[in-house]
């Protein structure tokens, strides 16, 4: 009888650059420190480049990005020496976070140096500090490439270091050590600190002037690579567990940070960006019920936003409204817009939701176009006089909320809040209501039925779930939330016209924008669509200097994201397992604790 023995020897990981490990690790730390210090040198002699990089002893503009990236690189370089105080910053124990942090420092520094040379007319415009920064940022990359590349507990065969390096970047370690128990007050302190840091990062990005596109690109480079490093280190995974264990406190801190945003602004234009992000984020969250939870592809969803906006505009008291003598108070106008969208959602969903897949997508796309064409023709000539045709309904007055006119500036605690800041705070209140409705619905019996329908409609129906009724409720609820956001959108923009409510366009809102926000941010999550809407609205606003190339850059970034993180930036646990399946749904092997994974849907209870 012949016995076959399996080779279980541990593979030997190799490095791209042959250097002793001690030398490589010292190089990463020294390079990170040198990169951070180089931010205090002058990089150019003229202040024509955004940020004024001519000052010694104080960072300016993009030098702040180099400083932050250098400090992160130094932190992960020191963590590799197993310093007890730094063990928490890299729970996965791999060198991937160090490599990514080094790439972020290198990327933003070299981008700045190249941008100075390109914008000012040659490398002669660089001061010695620019050359020092370029060389210093290259050192930690060389050091990281000289370290053995493998993915934690599942190393490769060690014969292809390039392949192992790519595996290191696109995969998290298979296992994270069990986190140490934290006291409740410490957990809340970590969540509070995370909310503060998130507010600071968002505020810095939104405050970047549109004419300083180079500064925003450097900011994006650092944020993307830093976030990537935190994901591979396991920090994001642990923060997700803390948030799940303190769900109510996390939501409260998120809304407190959102409320604090307008108080950090001196220019009402940035508050305008914020209120539009919240409006489109609210609509995307409604679409997330339809797409993310129920699995229905709706390509005409923006029409429900338009229904709510037009309904509110007609009863706003505008002299151009068909009902010019009618002016509802805000609460009544909001209910009118939401109810109108609800009715249209039921009317459209009832005959179409018996379809599935591509057929449903085509029908909803047709509904979106029918809505835009219909309101464009209701001008009294081509159709009934209701919407004023292509001219829309202008001169919509500002809202008054308990005697508080949102169109006027107000002083609170010595800080002046302009018109858009007032509407921003109103949208925060509406967002809180929408998030509450979303969470209650997704955690309810009907929410479990939505997930069952999304996973396998045939199996769910066989287990007793009324698929048509469940899908119709999702469609109607999503439409209602979109209509509620539309009532505020009409007053923020002062007018409502048909052109924006189409499938695709250069500016939001449009159905493609909303669907991309849900997919990009992460389907089936609360914060995912909000983050997706923020990114999709903010990027075109800040990258105007790219002109017609901005869509190309965005398309490339979206393709790369879908290739390496198809579940979205903020992943739903169930979909993360589906997209990164390893042959078995063994939750601990995926780097997740059984408690943090999305529970299996009990279709018998969902259909009860």
C-alpha positions as CSV (number, residue, x, y, z in Angstrom):
1,X,0.0,0.0,0.0
2,X,1.5,3.3,-1.1
3,X,1.1,6.3,1.1
4,X,1.3,9.8,-0.4
5,X,2.6,12.5,1.8
6,X,1.6,16.2,1.3
7,X,4.3,18.8,1.4
8,X,3.4,21.2,4.2
9,X,6.6,23.2,4.3
10,X,6.1,26.9,4.9
11,X,6.8,28.8,1.7
12,X,9.6,31.3,1.7
13,X,8.5,34.8,0.8
14,X,10.9,36.8,-1.3
15,X,11.4,40.6,-1.8
16,X,11.5,42.7,-5.0
17,X,14.7,44.5,-3.8
18,X,17.5,42.4,-2.3
19,X,18.3,44.1,1.0
20,X,18.7,42.8,4.6
21,X,15.5,43.1,6.5
22,X,17.1,45.1,9.2
23,X,18.4,47.6,6.6
24,X,15.0,47.7,4.9
25,X,13.1,48.5,8.0
26,X,15.5,51.1,9.1
27,X,15.2,52.7,5.6
28,X,11.4,52.9,5.9
29,X,11.6,54.6,9.3
30,X,14.4,57.0,8.3
31,X,12.6,57.7,5.0
32,X,9.3,58.5,6.7
33,X,11.0,60.9,9.1
34,X,12.9,62.6,6.3
35,X,9.7,62.9,4.3
36,X,7.9,64.6,7.2
37,X,10.9,66.9,7.9
38,X,11.1,67.9,4.2
39,X,7.7,69.5,4.5
40,X,9.3,72.3,6.5
41,X,11.6,73.3,3.7
42,X,10.9,75.6,0.7
43,X,10.1,73.6,-2.4
44,X,9.9,76.5,-4.8
45,X,10.9,80.2,-4.9
46,X,7.7,81.7,-6.2
47,X,4.2,81.9,-4.5
48,X,2.5,81.4,-7.9
49,X,2.0,77.7,-7.1
50,X,-1.1,77.1,-4.9
51,X,-0.4,77.0,-1.2
52,X,2.8,79.1,-1.1
53,X,5.6,76.5,-0.8
54,X,8.3,79.1,-0.4
55,X,8.4,79.3,3.4
56,X,11.1,77.6,5.6
57,X,10.0,76.2,8.9
58,X,6.2,76.0,8.2
59,X,4.4,73.6,5.8
60,X,2.0,75.1,3.2
61,X,-0.5,73.7,0.8
62,X,0.5,70.3,-0.4
63,X,3.4,70.1,2.1
64,X,0.8,69.4,4.7
65,X,-0.2,66.3,2.8
66,X,3.5,65.2,2.6
67,X,3.9,65.8,6.3
68,X,0.9,63.7,7.2
69,X,1.8,60.9,4.8
70,X,5.4,60.9,6.2
71,X,4.1,60.6,9.8
72,X,1.8,57.7,8.9
73,X,4.7,56.0,7.1
74,X,6.9,56.5,10.2
75,X,4.2,55.2,12.5
76,X,3.8,51.9,10.5
77,X,7.6,51.6,10.2
78,X,8.0,51.8,13.9
79,X,5.1,49.4,14.4
80,X,7.0,46.8,12.5
81,X,9.5,46.7,15.3
82,X,6.8,45.2,17.6
83,X,6.7,48.2,19.9
84,X,4.0,47.4,22.5
85,X,2.5,50.9,22.4
86,X,2.0,50.5,18.6
87,X,0.6,47.0,18.3
88,X,-2.9,48.3,17.9
89,X,-2.1,50.2,14.8
90,X,-1.4,47.1,12.8
91,X,-3.5,44.2,14.1
92,X,-3.0,42.2,10.9
93,X,0.8,42.1,11.4
94,X,1.7,42.4,7.7
95,X,3.8,45.0,5.9
96,X,1.1,46.0,3.5
97,X,0.0,49.1,5.5
98,X,3.7,50.3,5.6
99,X,4.0,49.8,1.8
100,X,0.7,51.7,1.1
101,X,1.6,54.5,3.5
102,X,5.0,54.8,1.7
103,X,3.2,54.9,-1.7
104,X,0.9,57.6,-0.4
105,X,3.8,59.8,0.7
106,X,5.7,59.1,-2.5
107,X,2.6,59.8,-4.7
108,X,1.7,63.2,-3.2
109,X,5.3,64.4,-3.0
110,X,6.3,63.5,-6.5
111,X,2.9,64.8,-7.8
112,X,3.7,68.1,-6.2
113,X,7.2,68.3,-7.5
114,X,6.0,67.4,-11.1
115,X,3.1,69.9,-10.8
116,X,5.5,72.7,-9.8
117,X,7.7,72.0,-12.8
118,X,4.8,71.7,-15.2
119,X,2.9,74.7,-14.0
120,X,5.8,77.1,-13.5
121,X,7.8,76.1,-16.5
122,X,10.6,73.6,-15.6
123,X,12.5,72.1,-12.8
124,X,14.5,75.3,-12.4
125,X,11.6,76.5,-10.3
126,X,12.3,73.9,-7.7
127,X,14.2,74.9,-4.5
128,X,16.6,72.3,-2.9
129,X,13.8,71.4,-0.5
130,X,11.8,70.0,-3.4
131,X,14.6,67.7,-4.4
132,X,15.2,66.6,-0.8
133,X,11.5,65.8,-0.5
134,X,11.5,63.8,-3.7
135,X,14.5,61.7,-2.6
136,X,13.2,61.3,1.0
137,X,9.8,60.0,-0.1
138,X,11.5,57.4,-2.4
139,X,13.4,55.9,0.5
140,X,10.5,54.2,2.4
141,X,9.2,52.8,-0.9
142,X,12.5,51.2,-1.5
143,X,12.6,49.9,2.0
144,X,9.1,48.5,1.8
145,X,9.8,46.7,-1.5
146,X,12.9,45.1,0.2
147,X,10.7,43.5,2.8
148,X,9.3,39.9,2.1
149,X,5.9,40.2,0.5
150,X,3.2,37.8,1.5
151,X,-0.4,38.0,2.8
152,X,-0.3,37.2,6.5
153,X,-1.1,33.6,7.2
154,X,-1.5,32.6,3.6
155,X,1.8,33.2,1.9
156,X,2.3,32.4,-1.8
157,X,4.9,30.1,-3.2
158,X,7.6,32.7,-2.7
159,X,8.8,32.4,-6.3
160,X,7.1,35.5,-7.7
161,X,7.7,38.6,-5.6
162,X,5.7,40.9,-7.9
163,X,2.7,38.6,-7.6
164,X,3.1,38.5,-3.8
165,X,3.3,42.3,-3.7
166,X,0.0,42.6,-5.6
167,X,-1.6,40.0,-3.3
168,X,-0.4,42.0,-0.3
169,X,-2.1,45.1,-1.6
170,X,-5.4,43.8,-2.7
171,X,-6.1,41.3,0.2
172,X,-6.5,41.7,3.9
173,X,-4.8,39.1,6.1
174,X,-7.0,36.0,6.5
175,X,-7.1,36.3,10.2
176,X,-6.8,39.1,12.7
177,X,-5.9,38.5,16.3
178,X,-8.9,38.7,18.6
179,X,-9.2,42.3,19.8
180,X,-8.5,43.0,23.4
181,X,-11.6,43.8,25.4
182,X,-12.1,47.6,25.8
183,X,-14.0,49.3,28.5
184,X,-17.3,50.9,27.3
185,X,-16.0,54.4,28.0
186,X,-12.9,53.7,25.9
187,X,-14.9,52.4,23.0
188,X,-17.0,55.5,23.0
189,X,-13.8,57.6,23.2
190,X,-12.4,55.9,20.1
191,X,-15.7,56.4,18.2
192,X,-15.7,60.1,19.2
193,X,-12.1,60.5,18.1
194,X,-12.9,58.8,14.8
195,X,-15.9,61.2,14.2
196,X,-13.7,64.2,14.9
197,X,-11.0,63.0,12.5
198,X,-13.6,62.3,9.9
199,X,-15.0,65.8,10.2
200,X,-11.6,67.4,10.0
201,X,-10.7,65.3,6.8
202,X,-14.0,66.1,5.1
203,X,-13.8,69.8,6.0
204,X,-10.3,70.1,4.7
205,X,-11.3,68.5,1.4
206,X,-14.5,70.5,0.9
207,X,-12.7,73.8,1.8
208,X,-10.1,73.3,-0.9
209,X,-10.7,76.0,-3.5
210,X,-11.8,74.7,-6.9
211,X,-9.1,76.7,-8.6
212,X,-6.4,74.9,-6.6
213,X,-7.0,71.5,-8.2
214,X,-3.5,70.4,-7.5
215,X,-4.1,70.7,-3.8
216,X,-7.2,68.5,-4.0
217,X,-5.5,65.8,-6.0
218,X,-2.7,65.6,-3.4
219,X,-5.3,65.4,-0.7
220,X,-7.0,62.6,-2.6
221,X,-3.8,60.6,-3.0
222,X,-3.1,60.8,0.8
223,X,-6.7,60.0,1.8
224,X,-7.0,57.0,-0.6
225,X,-3.7,55.4,0.4
226,X,-4.1,56.1,4.1
227,X,-7.6,54.5,4.0
228,X,-6.2,51.6,2.0
229,X,-3.5,51.1,4.6
230,X,-6.0,51.2,7.4
231,X,-8.1,48.5,5.7
232,X,-5.2,46.2,5.1
233,X,-4.0,46.8,8.7
234,X,-7.4,45.7,10.1
235,X,-8.2,49.1,11.7
236,X,-11.3,49.6,9.6
237,X,-12.5,46.1,10.5
238,X,-12.1,46.8,14.3
239,X,-13.8,50.2,14.0
240,X,-16.7,48.5,12.3
241,X,-17.0,46.1,15.2
242,X,-16.9,48.9,17.7
243,X,-19.6,50.8,15.7
244,X,-21.7,47.6,15.6
245,X,-21.4,47.2,19.3
246,X,-22.2,50.8,20.0
247,X,-24.7,51.4,17.1
248,X,-26.8,54.1,18.8
249,X,-23.8,56.1,20.0
250,X,-22.1,55.9,16.6
251,X,-25.1,57.3,14.9
252,X,-25.4,60.0,17.4
253,X,-21.7,61.0,17.0
254,X,-22.1,60.9,13.2
255,X,-25.0,63.4,13.4
256,X,-23.2,65.6,15.9
257,X,-20.2,65.8,13.5
258,X,-22.6,66.6,10.6
259,X,-24.3,69.4,12.6
260,X,-20.9,70.8,13.5
261,X,-19.8,71.1,9.8
262,X,-21.5,74.5,9.0
263,X,-20.0,76.0,12.1
264,X,-16.5,75.3,10.6
265,X,-17.3,77.3,7.4
266,X,-16.7,80.9,6.7
267,X,-17.9,80.7,3.1
268,X,-21.5,79.8,2.5
269,X,-20.5,78.2,-0.9
270,X,-19.1,75.2,0.9
271,X,-22.3,74.9,2.9
272,X,-24.1,74.8,-0.4
273,X,-21.9,71.8,-1.4
274,X,-22.8,70.2,1.9
275,X,-26.5,70.6,1.5
276,X,-26.5,69.2,-2.0
277,X,-24.4,66.2,-0.8
278,X,-27.1,65.6,1.9
279,X,-29.9,65.9,-0.6
280,X,-28.5,63.5,-3.0
281,X,-27.2,61.2,-0.2
282,X,-30.8,61.0,1.1
283,X,-32.1,60.1,-2.4
284,X,-29.3,57.5,-2.7
285,X,-30.2,56.0,0.6
286,X,-33.8,55.6,-0.7
287,X,-32.5,53.9,-3.8
288,X,-30.4,51.7,-1.6
289,X,-33.6,50.2,-0.3
290,X,-34.6,49.3,-3.8
291,X,-31.2,48.2,-5.1
292,X,-29.2,47.2,-2.0
293,X,-31.8,45.5,0.0
294,X,-34.5,44.3,-2.4
295,X,-32.1,43.8,-5.4
296,X,-34.2,45.7,-7.9
297,X,-32.3,47.5,-10.6
298,X,-34.1,50.9,-11.0
299,X,-32.7,53.1,-13.8
300,X,-35.3,55.9,-13.6
301,X,-35.2,56.6,-9.8
302,X,-34.4,60.3,-10.2
303,X,-38.0,60.8,-11.5
304,X,-39.3,60.3,-7.9
305,X,-37.0,63.2,-6.8
306,X,-38.5,65.2,-9.5
307,X,-42.1,64.3,-8.5
308,X,-41.4,65.5,-4.9
309,X,-39.7,68.7,-6.2
310,X,-42.5,69.6,-8.5
311,X,-45.2,68.8,-6.0
312,X,-43.5,71.1,-3.4
313,X,-43.0,73.8,-6.0
314,X,-46.7,73.8,-7.0
315,X,-47.8,74.5,-3.4
316,X,-44.8,76.8,-2.5
317,X,-46.6,80.1,-3.2
318,X,-44.5,80.9,-6.3
319,X,-46.2,83.3,-8.6
320,X,-45.3,81.1,-11.5
321,X,-47.0,78.0,-10.0
322,X,-50.3,76.8,-11.5
323,X,-51.7,77.2,-8.0
324,X,-50.1,80.6,-7.3
325,X,-52.5,81.4,-4.5
326,X,-51.6,78.3,-2.5
327,X,-48.7,78.3,-0.1
328,X,-48.4,75.3,2.3
329,X,-46.3,75.4,5.4
330,X,-43.1,73.4,5.2
331,X,-44.4,70.3,7.0
332,X,-47.4,70.2,4.7
333,X,-45.3,70.7,1.6
334,X,-42.9,68.0,2.7
335,X,-45.8,65.6,3.2
336,X,-47.3,66.6,-0.2
337,X,-44.0,65.8,-2.0
338,X,-43.5,62.5,-0.2
339,X,-47.1,61.5,-0.8
340,X,-47.0,62.4,-4.5
341,X,-43.8,60.3,-4.9
342,X,-45.4,57.4,-2.9
343,X,-48.5,57.4,-5.2
344,X,-46.3,57.5,-8.4
345,X,-44.1,54.7,-6.9
346,X,-47.2,52.5,-6.4
347,X,-48.6,53.4,-9.8
348,X,-45.4,52.6,-11.6
349,X,-44.4,49.6,-9.5
350,X,-47.7,47.8,-9.5
351,X,-47.7,46.9,-13.3
352,X,-43.9,46.5,-13.6
353,X,-42.5,44.7,-10.5
354,X,-43.7,41.4,-11.9
355,X,-40.8,41.7,-14.2
356,X,-37.2,40.7,-13.2
357,X,-33.7,41.6,-14.1
358,X,-33.0,43.5,-17.3
359,X,-36.7,43.8,-18.2
360,X,-37.4,45.7,-15.0
361,X,-34.4,47.9,-15.5
362,X,-35.6,48.8,-19.0
363,X,-39.1,49.6,-17.9
364,X,-37.9,51.8,-15.0
365,X,-35.6,53.6,-17.5
366,X,-38.6,54.3,-19.7
367,X,-40.5,55.6,-16.7
368,X,-37.8,58.1,-15.9
369,X,-37.7,59.4,-19.5
370,X,-41.5,59.5,-19.6
371,X,-41.6,61.7,-16.5
372,X,-39.0,64.2,-17.9
373,X,-40.8,64.4,-21.3
374,X,-44.2,64.8,-19.6
375,X,-43.3,67.7,-17.3
376,X,-41.5,69.3,-20.3
377,X,-44.7,69.2,-22.3
378,X,-47.2,70.3,-19.6
379,X,-47.0,74.0,-20.7
380,X,-50.5,74.6,-21.8
381,X,-49.6,74.1,-25.5
382,X,-48.3,70.6,-25.9
383,X,-50.3,69.4,-22.9
384,X,-52.2,70.6,-19.8
385,X,-50.9,73.8,-18.1
386,X,-49.4,72.3,-14.9
387,X,-45.6,72.5,-14.8
388,X,-44.9,75.5,-17.1
389,X,-43.1,73.3,-19.5
390,X,-39.3,73.8,-20.1
391,X,-39.4,77.0,-18.2
392,X,-40.2,75.1,-15.0
393,X,-41.4,76.8,-11.8
394,X,-39.0,79.6,-10.7
395,X,-39.1,82.1,-7.9
396,X,-39.8,79.5,-5.2
397,X,-39.7,81.3,-1.9
398,X,-37.5,80.3,1.0
399,X,-38.9,78.1,3.7
400,X,-40.0,79.3,7.1
401,X,-39.7,76.8,9.9
402,X,-41.5,77.9,13.2
403,X,-41.0,81.5,12.2
404,X,-37.3,80.9,11.3
405,X,-36.7,82.1,7.7
406,X,-34.1,79.8,6.2
407,X,-33.2,82.3,3.5
408,X,-31.8,84.8,6.0
409,X,-28.5,84.8,7.8
410,X,-28.6,84.1,11.6
411,X,-26.0,84.4,14.3
412,X,-25.6,81.4,16.6
413,X,-22.9,81.5,19.4
414,X,-21.1,84.3,17.5
415,X,-21.0,82.3,14.2
416,X,-23.0,83.6,11.2
417,X,-25.0,80.9,9.4
418,X,-25.9,81.8,5.9
419,X,-28.8,80.6,3.8
420,X,-27.2,77.3,2.7
421,X,-26.0,76.5,6.2
422,X,-29.7,76.8,7.4
423,X,-30.8,74.4,4.7
424,X,-27.9,72.1,5.5
425,X,-29.1,71.8,9.1
426,X,-32.6,71.2,7.9
427,X,-31.3,68.4,5.7
428,X,-29.4,66.9,8.7
429,X,-32.7,66.7,10.5
430,X,-34.4,65.0,7.5
431,X,-31.4,62.7,7.1
432,X,-31.8,61.6,10.7
433,X,-35.5,60.7,10.0
434,X,-34.5,58.8,6.8
435,X,-31.7,56.9,8.5
436,X,-34.1,55.9,11.3
437,X,-36.7,54.7,8.7
438,X,-34.0,52.8,6.8
439,X,-32.6,51.1,9.9
440,X,-36.1,50.2,11.2
441,X,-37.1,48.8,7.8
442,X,-34.0,46.8,7.2
443,X,-34.0,45.2,10.7
444,X,-37.7,44.3,10.5
445,X,-39.5,41.3,9.1
446,X,-40.1,43.0,5.8
447,X,-36.3,43.9,5.7
448,X,-35.4,40.2,6.0
449,X,-37.9,39.5,3.3
450,X,-36.2,42.0,1.0
451,X,-32.8,40.4,1.5
452,X,-34.3,37.0,0.9
453,X,-35.8,38.3,-2.4
454,X,-32.5,39.8,-3.4
455,X,-30.6,36.5,-2.7
456,X,-33.0,34.2,-4.5
457,X,-36.5,35.3,-5.4
458,X,-37.6,31.8,-6.5
459,X,-36.5,30.2,-3.3
460,X,-38.0,33.0,-1.2
461,X,-41.3,32.7,-3.0
462,X,-41.3,28.9,-2.5
463,X,-40.8,29.5,1.2
464,X,-44.0,31.6,1.4
465,X,-42.8,35.2,0.8
466,X,-45.2,37.3,-1.3
467,X,-42.5,38.6,-3.7
468,X,-44.7,41.1,-5.5
469,X,-46.0,42.7,-2.3
470,X,-42.5,42.8,-0.7
471,X,-41.0,44.5,-3.8
472,X,-43.8,46.9,-4.1
473,X,-43.3,48.1,-0.5
474,X,-39.6,48.6,-1.2
475,X,-40.3,50.5,-4.4
476,X,-42.9,52.7,-2.6
477,X,-40.7,53.4,0.4
478,X,-37.7,54.3,-1.7
479,X,-39.9,56.7,-3.8
480,X,-41.3,58.3,-0.7
481,X,-37.8,59.1,0.7
482,X,-36.7,60.5,-2.7
483,X,-39.8,62.8,-2.8
484,X,-39.1,64.0,0.7
485,X,-35.6,65.1,-0.3
486,X,-37.1,66.7,-3.5
487,X,-39.2,69.1,-1.4
488,X,-36.1,70.6,0.1
489,X,-34.2,70.6,-3.2
490,X,-36.9,72.7,-4.8
491,X,-36.4,75.5,-2.2
492,X,-32.6,75.3,-2.2
493,X,-32.3,75.8,-5.9
494,X,-35.2,78.4,-6.1
495,X,-36.6,76.7,-9.2
496,X,-37.6,73.4,-10.7
497,X,-36.9,72.6,-14.4
498,X,-37.2,69.2,-16.3
499,X,-33.6,69.0,-17.6
500,X,-31.8,67.5,-14.6
501,X,-34.2,64.6,-14.2
502,X,-32.7,62.3,-16.8
503,X,-30.8,59.0,-16.8
504,X,-27.4,60.5,-17.3
505,X,-25.9,64.0,-17.5
506,X,-22.9,66.0,-16.7
507,X,-24.2,67.3,-13.4
508,X,-26.4,65.6,-10.7
509,X,-29.1,64.7,-10.1
510,X,-29.5,61.9,-12.6
511,X,-30.3,58.2,-12.2
512,X,-26.8,57.1,-13.2
513,X,-25.3,59.4,-10.6
514,X,-27.5,58.0,-7.8
515,X,-27.0,54.4,-8.9
516,X,-23.2,54.9,-9.0
517,X,-23.3,56.5,-5.5
518,X,-25.0,53.3,-4.1
519,X,-22.7,50.9,-5.8
520,X,-19.5,52.9,-5.1
521,X,-20.3,53.5,-1.5
522,X,-21.5,50.0,-0.7
523,X,-24.9,48.5,-1.3
524,X,-27.0,47.5,1.7
525,X,-25.3,49.9,4.2
526,X,-26.3,53.2,5.7
527,X,-23.1,55.1,5.3
528,X,-22.1,53.7,2.0
529,X,-24.6,55.7,-0.2
530,X,-23.8,58.8,1.8
531,X,-20.1,58.5,1.1
532,X,-20.7,57.6,-2.5
533,X,-22.9,60.7,-3.0
534,X,-20.3,62.9,-1.3
535,X,-17.5,61.6,-3.5
536,X,-19.4,61.8,-6.8
537,X,-20.6,65.3,-6.1
538,X,-17.3,66.6,-4.6
539,X,-14.9,65.3,-7.3
540,X,-16.4,67.1,-10.3
541,X,-16.7,70.3,-8.1
542,X,-13.0,70.2,-7.2
543,X,-11.5,68.8,-10.5
544,X,-12.9,71.5,-12.8
545,X,-9.4,72.3,-14.0
546,X,-9.4,68.9,-15.7
547,X,-12.3,70.0,-17.8
548,X,-13.4,67.3,-20.3
549,X,-10.8,64.9,-18.9
550,X,-12.5,64.7,-15.5
551,X,-15.0,62.1,-16.6
552,X,-12.1,60.0,-18.0
553,X,-10.2,60.2,-14.7
554,X,-13.4,59.3,-12.8
555,X,-14.1,56.4,-15.1
556,X,-10.6,54.9,-14.7
557,X,-10.9,55.3,-10.9
558,X,-14.3,53.6,-10.9
559,X,-13.0,50.7,-13.0
560,X,-10.1,50.2,-10.6
561,X,-12.3,50.3,-7.6
562,X,-14.8,47.8,-9.0
563,X,-11.8,45.5,-9.9
564,X,-10.2,45.5,-6.5
565,X,-13.2,46.3,-4.2
566,X,-16.4,45.4,-6.0
567,X,-18.4,45.4,-2.8
568,X,-17.9,49.1,-2.5
569,X,-15.9,51.3,-0.2
570,X,-18.0,50.5,2.9
571,X,-18.8,46.8,2.4
572,X,-21.9,44.9,3.6
573,X,-20.6,41.7,5.3
574,X,-22.7,39.4,3.2
575,X,-21.8,40.9,-0.1
576,X,-18.1,41.0,0.9
577,X,-18.2,37.3,1.4
578,X,-19.9,36.8,-2.0
579,X,-17.4,39.0,-3.9
580,X,-14.4,37.4,-2.2
581,X,-15.5,33.8,-1.9
582,X,-12.8,31.3,-1.2
583,X,-14.8,28.2,-1.7
584,X,-16.5,28.1,1.7
585,X,-18.4,30.5,3.8
586,X,-16.2,30.0,6.8
587,X,-16.6,33.4,8.5
588,X,-13.5,33.4,10.7
589,X,-11.4,32.5,7.7
590,X,-12.5,35.7,6.0
591,X,-11.2,37.8,8.8
592,X,-14.5,38.3,10.4
593,X,-15.9,37.3,13.8
594,X,-19.1,35.3,13.7
595,X,-20.8,38.1,15.7
596,X,-19.8,40.8,13.1
597,X,-21.0,38.9,10.1
598,X,-24.4,39.5,8.7
599,X,-26.7,36.7,10.0
600,X,-28.2,34.3,7.6
601,X,-31.7,35.3,6.5
602,X,-34.5,33.0,7.9
603,X,-36.9,33.1,5.0
604,X,-39.6,31.3,6.9
605,X,-39.6,34.2,9.5
606,X,-39.3,36.8,6.7
607,X,-42.4,35.5,5.0
608,X,-44.4,35.0,8.1
